[in-house]
Amino acid sequence: MPKSQPIKPDPTAKAPAGKSAKITIGIVEDDTRARKMFVDWINRAPDFQVVCDFGSAESALAGMVAFAPEIVLMDINLPEMNGVECVRRLKPLLPNTQLVMLTVYEDDDHIYNALQAGATGYLLKEASRPELIAALQEVHRGGSPMASNIARKVCQSFQQKAPKDTSVTDGLSTRENEVLVLLARGFLYKEIAESLQIAVPTVNSYIRRIYEKLHVQSRSQAVARYSGENK
């Protein structure tokens, strides 16, 4: 078996930029042409700036933490380590970064595995530039963008995998259940706070406890479990 080689930063990765008012984006995509296209698409949007891009999972793991982008677009079908495993490893290193899958795959296993790993959203590469920018805006507002057919597959997948003899929300408090219901309805954190007449930081605390109790890592996973049970 050949010896493993040390991980080297991707030469295409940009140097860390100064503090910007724009929402920072990272991209992990092995197709150079596609990566450049996404960089161009995003940088032409007034609210976003690509601060780093990588051609492999290994180079992203070696260099992404230094940039700490607010949102990462992650391809699944990467050489050697795939995007799902990269998300799983990046999540604890960048707990405040939202990781969104950008892929050609729409089968149940890829979707389920990506969300289990900690992905916030799941977009298909066939998405247009306006759809991609709108999805990034949704992620920044606290949403979990998915095409309607992908969202249906998520609900069906969790419905099939969830235990049938117990409710996934049995361990939640009354207030936590109220927060989860509003999350499932698509409310933003600010809207939840206004609806329940509590502060936004309090909403964040409830959501963290919901994640812990449901054993999930993102809003999309929590909503999918709730939606699967109540479909």
Secondary structure per residue as TSV (DSSP state, phi and psi in degrees):
chain	resnum	aa	ss	phi	psi
A	1	M	-	360.0	129.0
A	2	P	-	-65.8	149.9
A	3	K	-	-69.2	144.2
A	4	S	-	-70.6	143.0
A	5	Q	-	-95.0	146.6
A	6	P	-	-62.9	144.1
A	7	I	-	-72.8	130.7
A	8	K	-	-115.9	140.8
A	9	P	-	-58.1	144.4
A	10	D	-	-64.4	130.4
A	11	P	T	-65.4	-17.8
A	12	T	T	-82.5	-11.4
A	13	A	-	-66.4	136.2
A	14	K	-	-82.4	156.1
A	15	A	-	-72.5	150.1
A	16	P	-	-56.6	133.8
A	17	A	-	-91.9	167.6
A	18	G	-	-69.2	170.5
A	19	K	-	-59.7	130.0
A	20	S	-	-126.1	148.2
A	21	A	S	-77.4	-11.8
A	22	K	S	-78.2	156.9
A	23	I	E	-75.1	125.1
A	24	T	E	-88.8	138.9
A	25	I	E	-125.4	140.3
A	26	G	E	-117.5	150.5
A	27	I	E	-130.5	134.9
A	28	V	E	-123.2	108.7
A	29	E	-	-154.2	124.1
A	30	D	S	-81.1	-20.6
A	31	D	-	-79.3	108.8
A	32	T	H	-58.3	-43.0
A	33	R	H	-63.4	-45.4
A	34	A	H	-64.2	-41.3
A	35	R	H	-61.2	-45.2
A	36	K	H	-63.5	-36.5
A	37	M	H	-64.6	-45.2
A	38	F	H	-64.5	-40.1
A	39	V	H	-59.1	-45.9
A	40	D	H	-64.2	-45.5
A	41	W	H	-55.6	-48.2
A	42	I	H	-72.7	-42.9
A	43	N	H	-67.6	-19.4
A	44	R	T	-82.8	-8.2
A	45	A	S	-84.6	135.3
A	46	P	T	-65.7	-23.9
A	47	D	T	-96.9	-3.4
A	48	F	E	-126.5	154.3
A	49	Q	E	-145.9	125.4
A	50	V	E	-78.3	119.6
A	51	V	E	-102.4	-13.7
A	52	C	E	-161.5	148.6
A	53	D	E	-144.5	142.4
A	54	F	E	-131.8	151.8
A	55	G	S	-99.9	0.4
A	56	S	S	-155.6	161.0
A	57	A	H	-64.5	-40.3
A	58	E	H	-62.1	-44.1
A	59	S	H	-70.5	-31.9
A	60	A	H	-65.5	-43.3
A	61	L	H	-64.1	-32.9
A	62	A	H	-77.3	-29.8
A	63	G	H	-120.6	-14.8
A	64	M	H	-65.9	-37.7
A	65	V	H	-59.6	-33.7
A	66	A	H	-64.4	-26.3
A	67	F	H	-94.9	-30.7
A	68	A	-	44.3	57.6
A	69	P	-	-65.9	154.3
A	70	E	S	-72.8	-32.3
A	71	I	E	-136.2	139.9
A	72	V	E	-123.0	130.3
A	73	L	E	-94.5	122.9
A	74	M	E	-121.7	120.5
A	75	D	-	-73.6	146.1
A	76	I	S	-83.3	-47.1
A	77	N	S	-86.2	73.1
A	78	L	-	-97.2	156.2
A	79	P	S	-67.7	144.6
A	80	E	S	60.1	-111.1
A	81	M	S	-67.2	130.9
A	82	N	-	-83.7	171.9
A	83	G	H	-66.6	-31.8
A	84	V	H	-64.4	-45.5
A	85	E	H	-67.1	-34.5
A	86	C	H	-63.6	-42.0
A	87	V	H	-61.1	-44.8
A	88	R	H	-58.9	-37.6
A	89	R	H	-82.7	-31.7
A	90	L	H	-74.2	-32.2
A	91	K	H	-54.3	-49.6
A	92	P	H	-70.1	-22.2
A	93	L	H	-80.1	-30.6
A	94	L	S	-130.4	69.6
A	95	P	T	-63.6	-22.9
A	96	N	T	-95.6	0.5
A	97	T	-	-90.5	133.8
A	98	Q	E	-90.2	124.4
A	99	L	E	-106.2	121.0
A	100	V	E	-118.4	127.0
A	101	M	E	-76.7	137.2
A	102	L	E	-129.4	109.0
A	103	T	E	-154.5	167.7
A	104	V	S	-92.3	-10.9
A	105	Y	-	-83.2	137.4
A	106	E	-	-136.2	26.1
A	107	D	S	-86.1	159.0
A	108	D	H	-58.0	-43.0
A	109	D	H	-63.6	-45.1
A	110	H	H	-63.9	-42.5
A	111	I	H	-63.6	-51.1
A	112	Y	H	-60.7	-45.7
A	113	N	H	-64.3	-38.4
A	114	A	H	-65.3	-43.2
A	115	L	H	-69.8	-37.7
A	116	Q	H	-62.7	-33.6
A	117	A	H	-72.8	-18.2
A	118	G	T	122.4	9.9
A	119	A	-	-67.6	143.8
A	120	T	S	-89.5	-30.9
A	121	G	E	-147.2	173.4
A	122	Y	E	-146.0	105.3
A	123	L	E	-114.3	146.4
A	124	L	E	-90.7	146.2
A	125	K	T	-66.7	-16.3
A	126	E	T	-74.5	-4.9
A	127	A	-	-59.3	143.0
A	128	S	-	-77.7	169.6
A	129	R	H	-60.4	-46.6
A	130	P	H	-59.5	-36.6
A	131	E	H	-66.9	-39.8
A	132	L	H	-65.9	-45.9
A	133	I	H	-63.8	-41.9
A	134	A	H	-62.1	-37.8
A	135	A	H	-66.0	-40.9
A	136	L	H	-63.4	-39.7
A	137	Q	H	-64.6	-39.3
A	138	E	H	-65.0	-42.5
A	139	V	H	-60.2	-44.8
A	140	H	H	-63.9	-29.9
A	141	R	T	-81.9	-3.6
A	142	G	T	105.9	6.7
A	143	G	-	-90.1	178.3
A	144	S	-	-131.0	89.5
A	145	P	-	-68.9	134.5
A	146	M	B	-153.4	144.5
A	147	A	-	-64.1	153.3
A	148	S	H	-59.4	-38.2
A	149	N	H	-68.6	-32.3
A	150	I	H	-70.0	-43.4
A	151	A	H	-59.3	-40.7
A	152	R	H	-63.4	-42.5
A	153	K	H	-62.5	-38.4
A	154	V	H	-61.2	-49.0
A	155	C	H	-59.7	-44.3
A	156	Q	H	-65.2	-40.0
A	157	S	H	-63.7	-47.7
A	158	F	H	-68.9	-32.1
A	159	Q	H	-64.5	-39.6
A	160	Q	H	-71.7	-34.9
A	161	K	H	-87.9	-20.9
A	162	A	S	-71.1	142.0
A	163	P	-	-59.3	140.5
A	164	K	S	-88.5	-15.3
A	165	D	S	-93.4	-10.9
A	166	T	S	-134.9	156.0
A	167	S	-	-88.6	140.1
A	168	V	T	-68.4	-18.2
A	169	T	T	-101.9	6.9
A	170	D	T	-56.8	-35.7
A	171	G	T	-86.0	0.4
A	172	L	S	-88.5	148.3
A	173	S	-	-73.7	169.9
A	174	T	H	-58.1	-46.0
A	175	R	H	-66.1	-39.3
A	176	E	H	-64.1	-38.0
A	177	N	H	-63.4	-40.3
A	178	E	H	-62.3	-42.6
A	179	V	H	-64.0	-43.2
A	180	L	H	-63.7	-40.1
A	181	V	H	-60.8	-43.0
A	182	L	H	-69.3	-35.7
A	183	L	H	-59.4	-44.9
A	184	A	H	-64.3	-26.9
A	185	R	T	-83.0	-2.0
A	186	G	T	90.7	11.1
A	187	F	-	-66.1	141.2
A	188	L	-	-77.8	163.5
A	189	Y	H	-57.9	-41.6
A	190	K	H	-62.9	-39.5
A	191	E	H	-68.7	-36.3
A	192	I	H	-62.8	-45.0
A	193	A	H	-59.5	-44.2
A	194	E	H	-66.8	-40.2
A	195	S	H	-65.7	-39.7
A	196	L	H	-95.5	-1.7
A	197	Q	T	58.1	49.2
A	198	I	-	-131.9	169.1
A	199	A	-	-79.8	154.2
A	200	V	H	-59.9	-42.5
A	201	P	H	-59.3	-32.9
A	202	T	H	-66.4	-39.8
A	203	V	H	-59.7	-44.7
A	204	N	H	-58.7	-39.7
A	205	S	H	-65.1	-44.2
A	206	Y	H	-61.2	-42.0
A	207	I	H	-65.8	-39.9
A	208	R	H	-59.9	-41.5
A	209	R	H	-68.2	-36.5
A	210	I	H	-61.1	-46.0
A	211	Y	H	-58.5	-44.7
A	212	E	H	-63.0	-44.7
A	213	K	H	-71.8	-32.3
A	214	L	H	-90.0	-3.9
A	215	H	T	58.6	48.4
A	216	V	-	-125.4	170.6
A	217	Q	S	-123.8	-0.2
A	218	S	S	-153.5	164.6
A	219	R	H	-59.0	-43.2
A	220	S	H	-61.4	-38.0
A	221	Q	H	-67.2	-43.3
A	222	A	H	-63.3	-44.8
A	223	V	H	-65.9	-39.1
A	224	A	H	-63.5	-40.1
A	225	R	H	-65.2	-43.4
A	226	Y	H	-65.4	-45.7
A	227	S	H	-66.1	-37.9
A	228	G	H	-62.0	-37.3
A	229	E	H	-77.2	-31.2
A	230	N	H	-104.8	10.9
A	231	K	-	-68.7	360.0
